[in-house]
């Protein structure tokens, strides 16, 4: 029998707490603009310098955080 492996803090966190949507995409609305990552409510251990993402200016209404790779899609 193989012992269970504890994933530690890297197996949980902000990504697990985000709303469901298309795989890998975090839905945001215009009420969330200006969009910044990390977002309020993200776990402290997962913080990186705040970066603002110009999602409304993108033709596909998607943006990717250059630090953590979080993918956002403007849904309205």
N, CA, C and O atoms as a Tripos MOL2 file, in Angstrom:
@<TRIPOS>MOLECULE
protein
  304   303    76     0     0
PROTEIN
NO_CHARGES

@<TRIPOS>ATOM
      1 N           0.8400   -1.1840    0.0000 N.3       1 UNK1
      2 CA          0.0000    0.0000    0.0000 C.3       1 UNK1
      3 C           0.8820    1.2440    0.0000 C.2       1 UNK1
      4 O           1.8210    1.3520    0.7890 O.2       1 UNK1
      5 N           0.5750    2.1670   -0.8800 N.am      2 UNK2
      6 CA          1.3370    3.4010   -0.9910 C.3       2 UNK2
      7 C           0.7590    4.4380   -0.0400 C.2       2 UNK2
      8 O          -0.4570    4.6290   -0.0090 O.2       2 UNK2
      9 N           1.6140    5.1210    0.7480 N.am      3 UNK3
     10 CA          1.0920    6.1460    1.6550 C.3       3 UNK3
     11 C           0.5620    7.3410    0.8780 C.2       3 UNK3
     12 O           1.0410    7.6490   -0.2140 O.2       3 UNK3
     13 N          -0.4200    8.0020    1.4470 N.am      4 UNK4
     14 CA         -0.9970    9.2010    0.8240 C.3       4 UNK4
     15 C           0.0300   10.3250    0.8500 C.2       4 UNK4
     16 O           0.7750   10.4830    1.8170 O.2       4 UNK4
     17 N           0.0550   11.0860   -0.2030 N.am      5 UNK5
     18 CA          0.9780   12.2130   -0.2910 C.3       5 UNK5
     19 C           0.2050   13.4870    0.0000 C.2       5 UNK5
     20 O          -0.8280   13.7610   -0.6120 O.2       5 UNK5
     21 N           0.7160   14.2520    0.9360 N.am      6 UNK6
     22 CA          0.1080   15.5290    1.2820 C.3       6 UNK6
     23 C           0.5380   16.5580    0.2510 C.2       6 UNK6
     24 O           1.7330   16.8290    0.1370 O.2       6 UNK6
     25 N          -0.3970   17.1500   -0.5160 N.am      7 UNK7
     26 CA         -0.0130   18.1060   -1.5440 C.3       7 UNK7
     27 C           0.5060   19.4230   -0.9830 C.2       7 UNK7
     28 O           1.0610   20.2300   -1.7290 O.2       7 UNK7
     29 N           0.3380   19.6540    0.3090 N.am      8 UNK8
     30 CA          0.7900   20.9070    0.9070 C.3       8 UNK8
     31 C           0.0180   22.0830    0.3570 C.2       8 UNK8
     32 O          -1.0650   21.9110   -0.2030 O.2       8 UNK8
     33 N           0.5620   23.2740    0.5100 N.am      9 UNK9
     34 CA         -0.1770   24.4630    0.0810 C.3       9 UNK9
     35 C          -0.3200   24.5770   -1.4270 C.2       9 UNK9
     36 O          -1.1660   25.3310   -1.9070 O.2       9 UNK9
     37 N           0.5000   23.8350   -2.1960 N.am     10 UNK10
     38 CA          0.4290   23.9660   -3.6410 C.3      10 UNK10
     39 C          -0.6960   23.1570   -4.2600 C.2      10 UNK10
     40 O          -0.9510   23.2800   -5.4580 O.2      10 UNK10
     41 N          -1.3820   22.3260   -3.4670 N.am     11 UNK11
     42 CA         -2.4940   21.5470   -3.9810 C.3      11 UNK11
     43 C          -3.8300   22.2140   -3.7410 C.2      11 UNK11
     44 O          -4.8610   21.6800   -4.1500 O.2      11 UNK11
     45 N          -3.8450   23.3590   -3.0930 N.am     12 UNK12
     46 CA         -5.0710   24.0840   -2.7970 C.3      12 UNK12
     47 C          -4.8380   25.5610   -3.0690 C.2      12 UNK12
     48 O          -3.7320   25.9600   -3.4340 O.2      12 UNK12
     49 N          -5.8580   26.3630   -2.8950 N.am     13 UNK13
     50 CA         -5.6400   27.7980   -2.9800 C.3      13 UNK13
     51 C          -6.6060   28.5210   -3.8710 C.2      13 UNK13
     52 O          -7.7490   28.1040   -4.0510 O.2      13 UNK13
     53 N          -6.1310   29.6120   -4.4270 N.am     14 UNK14
     54 CA         -6.9860   30.5300   -5.1600 C.3      14 UNK14
     55 C          -7.6850   29.8740   -6.3370 C.2      14 UNK14
     56 O          -8.8700   30.1180   -6.5670 O.2      14 UNK14
     57 N          -6.9740   29.0520   -7.0810 N.am     15 UNK15
     58 CA         -7.5990   28.4370   -8.2570 C.3      15 UNK15
     59 C          -8.7650   27.5470   -7.8590 C.2      15 UNK15
     60 O          -9.7550   27.4730   -8.5860 O.2      15 UNK15
     61 N          -8.6710   26.8770   -6.7300 N.am     16 UNK16
     62 CA         -9.7490   26.0000   -6.2860 C.3      16 UNK16
     63 C         -10.9730   26.7900   -5.8530 C.2      16 UNK16
     64 O         -12.0880   26.2700   -5.9060 O.2      16 UNK16
     65 N         -10.7910   28.0290   -5.4280 N.am     17 UNK17
     66 CA        -11.8910   28.8350   -4.9160 C.3      17 UNK17
     67 C         -12.5690   29.6650   -6.0010 C.2      17 UNK17
     68 O         -13.5820   30.3100   -5.7300 O.2      17 UNK17
     69 N         -12.0400   29.6650   -7.2110 N.am     18 UNK18
     70 CA        -12.5960   30.4870   -8.2750 C.3      18 UNK18
     71 C         -13.8340   29.8290   -8.8580 C.2      18 UNK18
     72 O         -13.9690   28.6070   -8.8030 O.2      18 UNK18
     73 N         -14.7450   30.6270   -9.4200 N.am     19 UNK19
     74 CA        -15.9790   30.0730   -9.9730 C.3      19 UNK19
     75 C         -15.7170   29.1530  -11.1570 C.2      19 UNK19
     76 O         -14.7270   29.2930  -11.8760 O.2      19 UNK19
     77 N         -16.6270   28.2140  -11.3370 N.am     20 UNK20
     78 CA        -16.5080   27.2720  -12.4520 C.3      20 UNK20
     79 C         -16.8290   27.9760  -13.7600 C.2      20 UNK20
     80 O         -17.6330   28.9080  -13.7890 O.2      20 UNK20
     81 N         -16.2300   27.5500  -14.7930 N.am     21 UNK21
     82 CA        -16.4550   28.0920  -16.1220 C.3      21 UNK21
     83 C         -15.7800   27.1610  -17.1050 C.2      21 UNK21
     84 O         -15.5120   26.0090  -16.7640 O.2      21 UNK21
     85 N         -15.4960   27.6180  -18.3120 N.am     22 UNK22
     86 CA        -14.7680   26.7710  -19.2440 C.3      22 UNK22
     87 C         -13.4420   26.3510  -18.6010 C.2      22 UNK22
     88 O         -12.8640   27.1210  -17.8350 O.2      22 UNK22
     89 N         -12.9570   25.1560  -18.8970 N.am     23 UNK23
     90 CA        -11.7270   24.6740  -18.2600 C.3      23 UNK23
     91 C         -10.5910   25.6710  -18.3940 C.2      23 UNK23
     92 O         -10.2490   26.0890  -19.5000 O.2      23 UNK23
     93 N         -10.0140   26.0480  -17.2790 N.am     24 UNK24
     94 CA         -8.8720   26.9400  -17.2730 C.3      24 UNK24
     95 C          -9.1840   28.4190  -17.3890 C.2      24 UNK24
     96 O          -8.2820   29.2440  -17.2460 O.2      24 UNK24
     97 N         -10.4250   28.7780  -17.6430 N.am     25 UNK25
     98 CA        -10.7790   30.1880  -17.7790 C.3      25 UNK25
     99 C         -11.5420   30.6610  -16.5460 C.2      25 UNK25
    100 O         -12.4210   29.9670  -16.0350 O.2      25 UNK25
    101 N         -11.1900   31.8450  -16.0850 N.am     26 UNK26
    102 CA        -11.8650   32.4490  -14.9420 C.3      26 UNK26
    103 C         -12.7800   33.5400  -15.4920 C.2      26 UNK26
    104 O         -12.2990   34.5320  -16.0390 O.2      26 UNK26
    105 N         -14.0950   33.3650  -15.3530 N.am     27 UNK27
    106 CA        -14.9980   34.3840  -15.8940 C.3      27 UNK27
    107 C         -14.9840   35.6520  -15.0500 C.2      27 UNK27
    108 O         -14.9910   35.5910  -13.8210 O.2      27 UNK27
    109 N         -14.9650   36.8000  -15.7220 N.am     28 UNK28
    110 CA        -15.0690   38.0970  -15.0550 C.3      28 UNK28
    111 C         -16.1120   38.9240  -15.7950 C.2      28 UNK28
    112 O         -16.4040   38.6670  -16.9630 O.2      28 UNK28
    113 N         -16.6640   39.9050  -15.1190 N.am     29 UNK29
    114 CA        -17.6520   40.7980  -15.7380 C.3      29 UNK29
    115 C         -17.0930   42.2150  -15.7790 C.2      29 UNK29
    116 O         -16.0540   42.5040  -15.1850 O.2      29 UNK29
    117 N         -17.7870   43.0840  -16.4810 N.am     30 UNK30
    118 CA        -17.3450   44.4820  -16.5540 C.3      30 UNK30
    119 C         -17.3420   45.1450  -15.1820 C.2      30 UNK30
    120 O         -16.6180   46.1160  -14.9620 O.2      30 UNK30
    121 N         -18.1460   44.6280  -14.2620 N.am     31 UNK31
    122 CA        -18.1410   45.1510  -12.8910 C.3      31 UNK31
    123 C         -16.8140   44.8580  -12.1950 C.2      31 UNK31
    124 O         -16.4690   45.5340  -11.2250 O.2      31 UNK31
    125 N         -16.0650   43.8630  -12.6720 N.am     32 UNK32
    126 CA        -14.7640   43.5060  -12.0950 C.3      32 UNK32
    127 C         -13.6230   44.3720  -12.6310 C.2      32 UNK32
    128 O         -12.4940   44.2820  -12.1470 O.2      32 UNK32
    129 N         -13.9130   45.2040  -13.6210 N.am     33 UNK33
    130 CA        -12.8670   46.0300  -14.2330 C.3      33 UNK33
    131 C         -12.5670   47.2510  -13.3750 C.2      33 UNK33
    132 O         -13.4880   47.7720  -12.7460 O.2      33 UNK33
    133 N         -11.3420   47.7320  -13.3140 N.am     34 UNK34
    134 CA        -10.1900   47.1790  -14.0110 C.3      34 UNK34
    135 C          -9.7720   45.8580  -13.3970 C.2      34 UNK34
    136 O          -9.7780   45.7030  -12.1760 O.2      34 UNK34
    137 N          -9.4100   44.9030  -14.2460 N.am     35 UNK35
    138 CA         -9.0490   43.5600  -13.8120 C.3      35 UNK35
    139 C          -7.5970   43.5420  -13.3700 C.2      35 UNK35
    140 O          -6.7040   43.9540  -14.1110 O.2      35 UNK35
    141 N          -7.3730   43.0650  -12.1670 N.am     36 UNK36
    142 CA         -6.0140   42.9300  -11.6470 C.3      36 UNK36
    143 C          -5.8230   41.5060  -11.1510 C.2      36 UNK36
    144 O          -6.7610   40.8820  -10.6550 O.2      36 UNK36
    145 N          -4.6280   41.0060  -11.2850 N.am     37 UNK37
    146 CA         -4.2670   39.6960  -10.7480 C.3      37 UNK37
    147 C          -3.0640   39.9100   -9.8460 C.2      37 UNK37
    148 O          -2.1210   40.5910  -10.2480 O.2      37 UNK37
    149 N          -3.0630   39.3520   -8.6410 N.am     38 UNK38
    150 CA         -4.0730   38.4970   -8.0510 C.3      38 UNK38
    151 C          -5.3210   39.2810   -7.6900 C.2      38 UNK38
    152 O          -5.2790   40.4940   -7.4880 O.2      38 UNK38
    153 N          -6.4330   38.5590   -7.6120 N.am     39 UNK39
    154 CA         -7.7220   39.1770   -7.3110 C.3      39 UNK39
    155 C          -7.9810   39.1670   -5.8180 C.2      39 UNK39
    156 O          -7.3980   38.3640   -5.0890 O.2      39 UNK39
    157 N          -8.8590   40.0590   -5.3530 N.am     40 UNK40
    158 CA         -9.2310   40.0190   -3.9340 C.3      40 UNK40
    159 C          -9.7830   38.6270   -3.5940 C.2      40 UNK40
    160 O         -10.5570   38.0520   -4.3590 O.2      40 UNK40
    161 N          -9.3830   38.1120   -2.4700 N.am     41 UNK41
    162 CA         -9.8390   36.7990   -2.0590 C.3      41 UNK41
    163 C          -8.8750   35.6840   -2.4100 C.2      41 UNK41
    164 O          -9.0420   34.5660   -1.9220 O.2      41 UNK41
    165 N          -7.8620   35.9450   -3.2440 N.am     42 UNK42
    166 CA         -6.8660   34.9130   -3.5250 C.3      42 UNK42
    167 C          -6.0540   34.6550   -2.2580 C.2      42 UNK42
    168 O          -5.8740   35.5510   -1.4330 O.2      42 UNK42
    169 N          -5.5730   33.4410   -2.1130 N.am     43 UNK43
    170 CA         -4.8050   33.0620   -0.9320 C.3      43 UNK43
    171 C          -3.4980   33.8440   -0.8550 C.2      43 UNK43
    172 O          -2.8550   34.1000   -1.8730 O.2      43 UNK43
    173 N          -3.1160   34.2180    0.3570 N.am     44 UNK44
    174 CA         -1.9010   35.0060    0.5430 C.3      44 UNK44
    175 C          -0.6560   34.2830    0.0520 C.2      44 UNK44
    176 O           0.2420   34.9220   -0.4970 O.2      44 UNK44
    177 N          -0.5760   32.9600    0.2330 N.am     45 UNK45
    178 CA          0.6210   32.2340   -0.1830 C.3      45 UNK45
    179 C           0.8100   32.2870   -1.7020 C.2      45 UNK45
    180 O           1.9130   32.0610   -2.1980 O.2      45 UNK45
    181 N          -0.2510   32.5810   -2.4280 N.am     46 UNK46
    182 CA         -0.2210   32.5550   -3.8770 C.3      46 UNK46
    183 C          -0.0340   33.9460   -4.4820 C.2      46 UNK46
    184 O          -0.1870   34.1110   -5.6920 O.2      46 UNK46
    185 N           0.2910   34.9340   -3.6740 N.am     47 UNK47
    186 CA          0.3860   36.3060   -4.1670 C.3      47 UNK47
    187 C           1.6600   36.5480   -4.9760 C.2      47 UNK47
    188 O           2.7160   35.9710   -4.7130 O.2      47 UNK47
    189 N           1.5190   37.4060   -5.9470 N.am     48 UNK48
    190 CA          2.6390   37.9200   -6.7320 C.3      48 UNK48
    191 C           2.3710   39.4050   -6.9040 C.2      48 UNK48
    192 O           1.2950   39.8650   -6.5220 O.2      48 UNK48
    193 N           3.2950   40.1750   -7.4590 N.am     49 UNK49
    194 CA          3.0180   41.6060   -7.6540 C.3      49 UNK49
    195 C           1.7340   41.8070   -8.4560 C.2      49 UNK49
    196 O           1.4650   41.0760   -9.4080 O.2      49 UNK49
    197 N           0.9540   42.7970   -8.0640 N.am     50 UNK50
    198 CA         -0.3000   43.0780   -8.7680 C.3      50 UNK50
    199 C          -0.0060   43.5890  -10.1730 C.2      50 UNK50
    200 O           0.8390   44.4600  -10.3820 O.2      50 UNK50
    201 N          -0.7280   43.0210  -11.1170 N.am     51 UNK51
    202 CA         -0.6200   43.4440  -12.5050 C.3      51 UNK51
    203 C          -2.0300   43.6660  -13.0280 C.2      51 UNK51
    204 O          -2.9240   42.8550  -12.7880 O.2      51 UNK51
    205 N          -2.2260   44.7590  -13.7370 N.am     52 UNK52
    206 CA         -3.5280   45.0600  -14.3360 C.3      52 UNK52
    207 C          -3.5510   44.5120  -15.7560 C.2      52 UNK52
    208 O          -2.6130   44.6980  -16.5310 O.2      52 UNK52
    209 N          -4.6500   43.8310  -16.0770 N.am     53 UNK53
    210 CA         -4.7790   43.1670  -17.3730 C.3      53 UNK53
    211 C          -5.8240   43.8900  -18.2220 C.2      53 UNK53
    212 O          -6.9810   43.9830  -17.8100 O.2      53 UNK53
    213 N          -5.4500   44.4010  -19.3880 N.am     54 UNK54
    214 CA         -6.3800   45.1480  -20.2480 C.3      54 UNK54
    215 C          -7.2960   44.2180  -21.0430 C.2      54 UNK54
    216 O          -7.2400   44.1730  -22.2710 O.2      54 UNK54
    217 N          -8.1180   43.4940  -20.3380 N.am     55 UNK55
    218 CA         -8.9540   42.4580  -20.9580 C.3      55 UNK55
    219 C          -9.9800   43.0380  -21.9290 C.2      55 UNK55
    220 O         -10.2750   42.4100  -22.9460 O.2      55 UNK55
    221 N         -10.5280   44.2080  -21.6460 N.am     56 UNK56
    222 CA        -11.5560   44.7990  -22.5080 C.3      56 UNK56
    223 C         -10.9750   45.2390  -23.8550 C.2      56 UNK56
    224 O         -11.7170   45.4120  -24.8220 O.2      56 UNK56
    225 N          -9.6590   45.4200  -23.9220 N.am     57 UNK57
    226 CA         -9.0050   45.8470  -25.1650 C.3      57 UNK57
    227 C          -8.6100   44.6700  -26.0560 C.2      57 UNK57
    228 O          -8.2270   44.8640  -27.2100 O.2      57 UNK57
    229 N          -8.7030   43.4600  -25.5250 N.am     58 UNK58
    230 CA         -8.2980   42.2810  -26.2900 C.3      58 UNK58
    231 C          -9.4190   41.8630  -27.2480 C.2      58 UNK58
    232 O         -10.5870   41.8730  -26.8590 O.2      58 UNK58
    233 N          -9.0920   41.5000  -28.4800 N.am     59 UNK59
    234 CA        -10.1310   41.1190  -29.4510 C.3      59 UNK59
    235 C         -10.9380   39.8920  -29.0340 C.2      59 UNK59
    236 O         -12.1220   39.7970  -29.3590 O.2      59 UNK59
    237 N         -10.3130   38.9450  -28.3150 N.am     60 UNK60
    238 CA        -11.0340   37.7500  -27.8840 C.3      60 UNK60
    239 C         -11.5720   37.8710  -26.4630 C.2      60 UNK60
    240 O         -12.1150   36.9100  -25.9170 O.2      60 UNK60
    241 N         -11.4180   39.0690  -25.8530 N.am     61 UNK61
    242 CA        -11.8790   39.3590  -24.4900 C.3      61 UNK61
    243 C         -11.2910   38.3850  -23.4670 C.2      61 UNK61
    244 O         -11.9490   38.0300  -22.4890 O.2      61 UNK61
    245 N         -10.0470   37.9560  -23.7030 N.am     62 UNK62
    246 CA         -9.3340   37.0950  -22.7780 C.3      62 UNK62
    247 C          -7.9930   37.7290  -22.4360 C.2      62 UNK62
    248 O          -7.4160   38.4690  -23.2330 O.2      62 UNK62
    249 N          -7.5060   37.4210  -21.2270 N.am     63 UNK63
    250 CA         -6.2040   37.9110  -20.7930 C.3      63 UNK63
    251 C          -5.5460   36.8370  -19.9370 C.2      63 UNK63
    252 O          -6.2210   36.0580  -19.2640 O.2      63 UNK63
    253 N          -4.2190   36.8080  -19.9760 N.am     64 UNK64
    254 CA         -3.4370   35.8440  -19.2080 C.3      64 UNK64
    255 C          -2.4770   36.6090  -18.3190 C.2      64 UNK64
    256 O          -1.7830   37.5150  -18.7800 O.2      64 UNK64
    257 N          -2.4350   36.2440  -17.0330 N.am     65 UNK65
    258 CA         -1.5140   36.8760  -16.1020 C.3      65 UNK65
    259 C          -0.0880   36.4300  -16.4360 C.2      65 UNK65
    260 O           0.1740   35.2320  -16.5460 O.2      65 UNK65
    261 N           0.8420   37.3900  -16.6000 N.am     66 UNK66
    262 CA          2.2150   37.0080  -16.9280 C.3      66 UNK66
    263 C           2.9580   36.3610  -15.7610 C.2      66 UNK66
    264 O           3.9840   35.7140  -15.9740 O.2      66 UNK66
    265 N           2.4620   36.5210  -14.5370 N.am     67 UNK67
    266 CA          3.1230   35.9420  -13.3740 C.3      67 UNK67
    267 C           2.6720   34.5110  -13.0920 C.2      67 UNK67
    268 O           3.5050   33.6130  -12.9730 O.2      67 UNK67
    269 N           1.3660   34.2910  -12.9850 N.am     68 UNK68
    270 CA          0.8730   32.9790  -12.5420 C.3      68 UNK68
    271 C           0.1960   32.1840  -13.6490 C.2      68 UNK68
    272 O          -0.1040   31.0040  -13.4660 O.2      68 UNK68
    273 N          -0.0490   32.8110  -14.7920 N.am     69 UNK69
    274 CA         -0.6680   32.1020  -15.9010 C.3      69 UNK69
    275 C          -2.1780   31.9820  -15.8100 C.2      69 UNK69
    276 O          -2.7910   31.3060  -16.6370 O.2      69 UNK69
    277 N          -2.8010   32.6340  -14.8080 N.am     70 UNK70
    278 CA         -4.2650   32.5870  -14.7030 C.3      70 UNK70
    279 C          -4.8700   33.1730  -15.9760 C.2      70 UNK70
    280 O          -4.4230   34.2070  -16.4740 O.2      70 UNK70
    281 N          -5.8940   32.4970  -16.4920 N.am     71 UNK71
    282 CA         -6.5530   32.9260  -17.7290 C.3      71 UNK71
    283 C          -7.9380   33.4610  -17.3890 C.2      71 UNK71
    284 O          -8.7230   32.7900  -16.7190 O.2      71 UNK71
    285 N          -8.2300   34.6560  -17.8490 N.am     72 UNK72
    286 CA         -9.4990   35.3250  -17.5780 C.3      72 UNK72
    287 C         -10.2480   35.5460  -18.8820 C.2      72 UNK72
    288 O          -9.6430   35.7670  -19.9320 O.2      72 UNK72
    289 N         -11.5840   35.4840  -18.8010 N.am     73 UNK73
    290 CA        -12.4320   35.7930  -19.9680 C.3      73 UNK73
    291 C         -13.5320   36.7480  -19.5080 C.2      73 UNK73
    292 O         -14.2170   36.5030  -18.5160 O.2      73 UNK73
    293 N         -13.6800   37.8400  -20.2540 N.am     74 UNK74
    294 CA        -14.7490   38.8050  -19.9960 C.3      74 UNK74
    295 C         -16.0560   38.2090  -20.5030 C.2      74 UNK74
    296 O         -16.1830   37.8850  -21.6840 O.2      74 UNK74
    297 N         -17.0260   38.0680  -19.6050 N.am     75 UNK75
    298 CA        -18.2470   37.3500  -19.9740 C.3      75 UNK75
    299 C         -19.4290   38.2510  -20.3370 C.2      75 UNK75
    300 O         -20.4880   37.7420  -20.7040 O.2      75 UNK75
    301 N         -19.2800   39.5420  -20.2460 N.am     76 UNK76
    302 CA        -20.3890   40.4220  -20.6770 C.3      76 UNK76
    303 C         -19.8970   41.6380  -21.4010 C.2      76 UNK76
    304 O         -20.6980   42.4720  -21.8240 O.2      76 UNK76
@<TRIPOS>BOND
     1     1     2 1
     2     2     3 1
     3     3     4 2
     4     3     5 am
     5     5     6 1
     6     6     7 1
     7     7     8 2
     8     7     9 am
     9     9    10 1
    10    10    11 1
    11    11    12 2
    12    11    13 am
    13    13    14 1
    14    14    15 1
    15    15    16 2
    16    15    17 am
    17    17    18 1
    18    18    19 1
    19    19    20 2
    20    19    21 am
    21    21    22 1
    22    22    23 1
    23    23    24 2
    24    23    25 am
    25    25    26 1
    26    26    27 1
    27    27    28 2
    28    27    29 am
    29    29    30 1
    30    30    31 1
    31    31    32 2
    32    31    33 am
    33    33    34 1
    34    34    35 1
    35    35    36 2
    36    35    37 am
    37    37    38 1
    38    38    39 1
    39    39    40 2
    40    39    41 am
    41    41    42 1
    42    42    43 1
    43    43    44 2
    44    43    45 am
    45    45    46 1
    46    46    47 1
    47    47    48 2
    48    47    49 am
    49    49    50 1
    50    50    51 1
    51    51    52 2
    52    51    53 am
    53    53    54 1
    54    54    55 1
    55    55    56 2
    56    55    57 am
    57    57    58 1
    58    58    59 1
    59    59    60 2
    60    59    61 am
    61    61    62 1
    62    62    63 1
    63    63    64 2
    64    63    65 am
    65    65    66 1
    66    66    67 1
    67    67    68 2
    68    67    69 am
    69    69    70 1
    70    70    71 1
    71    71    72 2
    72    71    73 am
    73    73    74 1
    74    74    75 1
    75    75    76 2
    76    75    77 am
    77    77    78 1
    78    78    79 1
    79    79    80 2
    80    79    81 am
    81    81    82 1
    82    82    83 1
    83    83    84 2
    84    83    85 am
    85    85    86 1
    86    86    87 1
    87    87    88 2
    88    87    89 am
    89    89    90 1
    90    90    91 1
    91    91    92 2
    92    91    93 am
    93    93    94 1
    94    94    95 1
    95    95    96 2
    96    95    97 am
    97    97    98 1
    98    98    99 1
    99    99   100 2
   100    99   101 am
   101   101   102 1
   102   102   103 1
   103   103   104 2
   104   103   105 am
   105   105   106 1
   106   106   107 1
   107   107   108 2
   108   107   109 am
   109   109   110 1
   110   110   111 1
   111   111   112 2
   112   111   113 am
   113   113   114 1
   114   114   115 1
   115   115   116 2
   116   115   117 am
   117   117   118 1
   118   118   119 1
   119   119   120 2
   120   119   121 am
   121   121   122 1
   122   122   123 1
   123   123   124 2
   124   123   125 am
   125   125   126 1
   126   126   127 1
   127   127   128 2
   128   127   129 am
   129   129   130 1
   130   130   131 1
   131   131   132 2
   132   131   133 am
   133   133   134 1
   134   134   135 1
   135   135   136 2
   136   135   137 am
   137   137   138 1
   138   138   139 1
   139   139   140 2
   140   139   141 am
   141   141   142 1
   142   142   143 1
   143   143   144 2
   144   143   145 am
   145   145   146 1
   146   146   147 1
   147   147   148 2
   148   147   149 am
   149   149   150 1
   150   150   151 1
   151   151   152 2
   152   151   153 am
   153   153   154 1
   154   154   155 1
   155   155   156 2
   156   155   157 am
   157   157   158 1
   158   158   159 1
   159   159   160 2
   160   159   161 am
   161   161   162 1
   162   162   163 1
   163   163   164 2
   164   163   165 am
   165   165   166 1
   166   166   167 1
   167   167   168 2
   168   167   169 am
   169   169   170 1
   170   170   171 1
   171   171   172 2
   172   171   173 am
   173   173   174 1
   174   174   175 1
   175   175   176 2
   176   175   177 am
   177   177   178 1
   178   178   179 1
   179   179   180 2
   180   179   181 am
   181   181   182 1
   182   182   183 1
   183   183   184 2
   184   183   185 am
   185   185   186 1
   186   186   187 1
   187   187   188 2
   188   187   189 am
   189   189   190 1
   190   190   191 1
   191   191   192 2
   192   191   193 am
   193   193   194 1
   194   194   195 1
   195   195   196 2
   196   195   197 am
   197   197   198 1
   198   198   199 1
   199   199   200 2
   200   199   201 am
   201   201   202 1
   202   202   203 1
   203   203   204 2
   204   203   205 am
   205   205   206 1
   206   206   207 1
   207   207   208 2
   208   207   209 am
   209   209   210 1
   210   210   211 1
   211   211   212 2
   212   211   213 am
   213   213   214 1
   214   214   215 1
   215   215   216 2
   216   215   217 am
   217   217   218 1
   218   218   219 1
   219   219   220 2
   220   219   221 am
   221   221   222 1
   222   222   223 1
   223   223   224 2
   224   223   225 am
   225   225   226 1
   226   226   227 1
   227   227   228 2
   228   227   229 am
   229   229   230 1
   230   230   231 1
   231   231   232 2
   232   231   233 am
   233   233   234 1
   234   234   235 1
   235   235   236 2
   236   235   237 am
   237   237   238 1
   238   238   239 1
   239   239   240 2
   240   239   241 am
   241   241   242 1
   242   242   243 1
   243   243   244 2
   244   243   245 am
   245   245   246 1
   246   246   247 1
   247   247   248 2
   248   247   249 am
   249   249   250 1
   250   250   251 1
   251   251   252 2
   252   251   253 am
   253   253   254 1
   254   254   255 1
   255   255   256 2
   256   255   257 am
   257   257   258 1
   258   258   259 1
   259   259   260 2
   260   259   261 am
   261   261   262 1
   262   262   263 1
   263   263   264 2
   264   263   265 am
   265   265   266 1
   266   266   267 1
   267   267   268 2
   268   267   269 am
   269   269   270 1
   270   270   271 1
   271   271   272 2
   272   271   273 am
   273   273   274 1
   274   274   275 1
   275   275   276 2
   276   275   277 am
   277   277   278 1
   278   278   279 1
   279   279   280 2
   280   279   281 am
   281   281   282 1
   282   282   283 1
   283   283   284 2
   284   283   285 am
   285   285   286 1
   286   286   287 1
   287   287   288 2
   288   287   289 am
   289   289   290 1
   290   290   291 1
   291   291   292 2
   292   291   293 am
   293   293   294 1
   294   294   295 1
   295   295   296 2
   296   295   297 am
   297   297   298 1
   298   298   299 1
   299   299   300 2
   300   299   301 am
   301   301   302 1
   302   302   303 1
   303   303   304 2
@<TRIPOS>SUBSTRUCTURE
     1 UNK1         2 RESIDUE 1 A UNK
     2 UNK2         6 RESIDUE 1 A UNK
     3 UNK3        10 RESIDUE 1 A UNK
     4 UNK4        14 RESIDUE 1 A UNK
     5 UNK5        18 RESIDUE 1 A UNK
     6 UNK6        22 RESIDUE 1 A UNK
     7 UNK7        26 RESIDUE 1 A UNK
     8 UNK8        30 RESIDUE 1 A UNK
     9 UNK9        34 RESIDUE 1 A UNK
    10 UNK10       38 RESIDUE 1 A UNK
    11 UNK11       42 RESIDUE 1 A UNK
    12 UNK12       46 RESIDUE 1 A UNK
    13 UNK13       50 RESIDUE 1 A UNK
    14 UNK14       54 RESIDUE 1 A UNK
    15 UNK15       58 RESIDUE 1 A UNK
    16 UNK16       62 RESIDUE 1 A UNK
    17 UNK17       66 RESIDUE 1 A UNK
    18 UNK18       70 RESIDUE 1 A UNK
    19 UNK19       74 RESIDUE 1 A UNK
    20 UNK20       78 RESIDUE 1 A UNK
    21 UNK21       82 RESIDUE 1 A UNK
    22 UNK22       86 RESIDUE 1 A UNK
    23 UNK23       90 RESIDUE 1 A UNK
    24 UNK24       94 RESIDUE 1 A UNK
    25 UNK25       98 RESIDUE 1 A UNK
    26 UNK26      102 RESIDUE 1 A UNK
    27 UNK27      106 RESIDUE 1 A UNK
    28 UNK28      110 RESIDUE 1 A UNK
    29 UNK29      114 RESIDUE 1 A UNK
    30 UNK30      118 RESIDUE 1 A UNK
    31 UNK31      122 RESIDUE 1 A UNK
    32 UNK32      126 RESIDUE 1 A UNK
    33 UNK33      130 RESIDUE 1 A UNK
    34 UNK34      134 RESIDUE 1 A UNK
    35 UNK35      138 RESIDUE 1 A UNK
    36 UNK36      142 RESIDUE 1 A UNK
    37 UNK37      146 RESIDUE 1 A UNK
    38 UNK38      150 RESIDUE 1 A UNK
    39 UNK39      154 RESIDUE 1 A UNK
    40 UNK40      158 RESIDUE 1 A UNK
    41 UNK41      162 RESIDUE 1 A UNK
    42 UNK42      166 RESIDUE 1 A UNK
    43 UNK43      170 RESIDUE 1 A UNK
    44 UNK44      174 RESIDUE 1 A UNK
    45 UNK45      178 RESIDUE 1 A UNK
    46 UNK46      182 RESIDUE 1 A UNK
    47 UNK47      186 RESIDUE 1 A UNK
    48 UNK48      190 RESIDUE 1 A UNK
    49 UNK49      194 RESIDUE 1 A UNK
    50 UNK50      198 RESIDUE 1 A UNK
    51 UNK51      202 RESIDUE 1 A UNK
    52 UNK52      206 RESIDUE 1 A UNK
    53 UNK53      210 RESIDUE 1 A UNK
    54 UNK54      214 RESIDUE 1 A UNK
    55 UNK55      218 RESIDUE 1 A UNK
    56 UNK56      222 RESIDUE 1 A UNK
    57 UNK57      226 RESIDUE 1 A UNK
    58 UNK58      230 RESIDUE 1 A UNK
    59 UNK59      234 RESIDUE 1 A UNK
    60 UNK60      238 RESIDUE 1 A UNK
    61 UNK61      242 RESIDUE 1 A UNK
    62 UNK62      246 RESIDUE 1 A UNK
    63 UNK63      250 RESIDUE 1 A UNK
    64 UNK64      254 RESIDUE 1 A UNK
    65 UNK65      258 RESIDUE 1 A UNK
    66 UNK66      262 RESIDUE 1 A UNK
    67 UNK67      266 RESIDUE 1 A UNK
    68 UNK68      270 RESIDUE 1 A UNK
    69 UNK69      274 RESIDUE 1 A UNK
    70 UNK70      278 RESIDUE 1 A UNK
    71 UNK71      282 RESIDUE 1 A UNK
    72 UNK72      286 RESIDUE 1 A UNK
    73 UNK73      290 RESIDUE 1 A UNK
    74 UNK74      294 RESIDUE 1 A UNK
    75 UNK75      298 RESIDUE 1 A UNK
    76 UNK76      302 RESIDUE 1 A UNK
